Amino acid sequence: MIDQSEIVELYFGDMNDEPFVSILDQRAAWLSFVDMILLLMAKEAETNSPTVYGRVSFYNKDALTVDILGPAGDETFDPKLMSPQIYDVYEALKEKGYKDGEPVSPLSLILSNIWSNAEYFGVILAMAYSSNGKYGHMFSRLYGGNDEESMAPTVGLCCDLMRFFFNTAMADPSQLLSPESYGRRCLFVEDDTMARSGMNSPLILRPLVLAFLGSGEPALSALAPCARIMVPPDVANETICLKDTYEELLSVIDKSRVIELSGSEGGGRRYLLSCAAASQGRYVVTVDMKLLAELFLYERQKECIDELVFLGSSCKCVIYLWCQGDPTGYAGILRETFFVLTNQVPTTCIGTSKPITDNILGGLCDSVFRIKIPDTTSHDQELLWQVAAKKHALAFAKDVNLSVMVSKYVMSPGRIFETMSNLSDIIEKTGTSQKSKKANMIEEKTIEEQIRRSCSVQFGDAATRLGSPFTWDDLMISPESEKLLHMAADRVRYRSTVNEDFGFAKKLPYGRGVAIVFYGPPGTGKTMAAQVLANELGLDIYRIDLSQVSSKYIGETEKNLGAVFDAAKNSNAILFFDEADSLFAKRTSVSSSNDKYANAETSYLLQKIEEYTGVSVLATNNMQNFDAAFKRRMTYLIPVESPDENTRVRLWESVFPPEAPLDPLVDLRILARVGELTGSNIKSAAVSASYMAAAEGRAIKWDDLIKAVDLEGSKAGAIGLGNRLREAILTGID
């Protein structure tokens, strides 16, 4: 017999009990172990020992040829443990992969999930094969190949080499061959050209595993189209928002196997999870479960699940299953993924808008720790803007008042980060991103433009976006009404101060939005008043098409209204209901089923307006159609009356552009005194007169205005207005 102690001493004589200091040291030690086993096998073969499975001879120091004497699986062959020292080295190398019970390297993390000796040594051989080309040639020789061939280790070779220093029972290949084993599912490449269940199945590490061994950071392969690995935030220097929820999540992330995070889309679920995971040095892998179900067939889905098992166990990632919308449509793949992960990875999170029902999670519902992510407060949103700006190396200009901005624009964490990312991209693409601090300053106007783009909403046929070109100078209403409108604007602008700083949020669990009613005769400027408010606040305004919302079928009107408010949620849009009395008619006593359902529609709409955190504007010609309960729920009731004579003078003076060729003989004061028209009528009359003049290629004269005013007066029921205007022109203003 060969004195194996000398060879062990040669390779590992100076080995100590200290943990490995790096993956390089660990890899070098295991490669030396493989070299030692091959050398021991070769030396033992030269002695023609009956305990050796093959005869090995060296042509030179690096070349190894093996001629197998007996068939694989020969039952008469049962080598004994040839040297306790070899086994001791094997166990010592395993122990050196840990420090204080924790893996010291990516390789140790992978190996810590393996329980069978065959899988463990199989990973070592596969790592050797991928680390150094010489092992492929050496394994080829063991198969009987020539010097130029290279072959991967196989299940059979792994067990043959293990039998050199393990007994038969300890070198059991069943785990390497089982399709349900961790190694076969998650670590080794499947090769369909060879027998998947045979002893000649190759042991080649997946690219995903090799990438993790090389960098120590997780990567995606099969999951790439429907998943991403979130970059861990710098928690030590990060200002954490939603602090209470974060602390709760942090307390259970390493104790609860399954955590359900429910809340509104973009509400910060992934942000909080990534912060909590980063505090433990872990990554978050977020998987779009709906996309996973749509993109892949079942076999590919199983491959993705196996990849998640590897990422969650060997890479210590937190797996986040993101469930878009209603998960019922993809409940099958969600349930299977959930069941596999809950048994094999330390932490799995489910992200939903609403808690998932028992029929989807099955019997595991009781073991789920549920956390509801609350809506962000104004202070949280201010912090998020600052965090997002810091992340992209941007700074706010002096004109940016974050307190006012978060009052006007209620933004989710996802929207805030998205908006700031878009701003960063715009600055970079336009070439304004210089190293100077001034170049990275973002002004209020720029931020608001991007917010409005990111918050744009699609209502389909139910609403139309209105322009908001008008300012306070264009609006001709009474001083009292204008004062109320300014108060409404301030209510939006400073609601974070009142709700958060003054503490009224605790007193107002709902109804934090602003509901305004403009009432008065047709054409007096109610729509313009809504547009002025939108312009003042920098918000988009949408006119709700009541013909698309109202329905004669029971329940359809409520359904359509619900869809409008759902679409508007988090859009920061002003919803403008023109001729609102058609929807908000005064509720009556119930004398028929029609009355009952009409009252239900009105009550439902009032409820949705109270729940809406944005601005709702209603315009009506008949305020008397609304009952006291309706008026009580409105924030402001602003009259927009027919203009008086002084206001009509201002309207006539402002209606003609400077370029319009108005005859000097035209006295606008006479028009204002005689023609008791609304702002809308005055604008129409001015445009009509201008077309008459343009048709004859001359200036706008009295005759044109008389005809136009007479036409507008007839529309309003004022017959003979043109004749009265002629008389006034003859007598003069005095």
MOQUI-V915868 format. One record per helix or strand. SS is the DSSP state (h for helix, s for strand). FROM is the first residue (numbers start at 1). LEN is the number of residues. If there is no record, write none. Layout:
# MOQUI-V915868
ss;from;len
SS;FROM;LEN
SS;FROM;LEN
This chain:
# MOQUI-V915868
ss;from;len
h;4;9
h;23;24
s;54;5
s;64;5
h;84;12
s;98;2
s;102;2
h;106;6
h;117;15
h;133;10
s;154;1
h;155;8
h;169;3
h;174;4
h;182;6
s;188;1
s;202;1
s;205;1
h;207;9
h;222;5
s;227;4
h;235;3
h;243;10
s;258;5
h;269;10
s;284;5
h;289;7
h;298;16
s;318;5
h;327;18
s;348;5
h;358;10
s;368;5
h;378;14
s;395;2
h;402;7
h;413;17
h;438;3
s;441;2
h;444;11
h;460;3
s;463;4
h;472;3
h;479;15
h;495;7
h;504;3
s;514;6
h;526;12
s;541;4
h;546;4
h;556;13
s;574;4
h;580;3
h;593;19
s;615;6
h;623;3
h;628;6
s;636;4
h;645;11
s;662;1
h;668;7
h;679;18
s;700;1
h;702;14
h;721;11
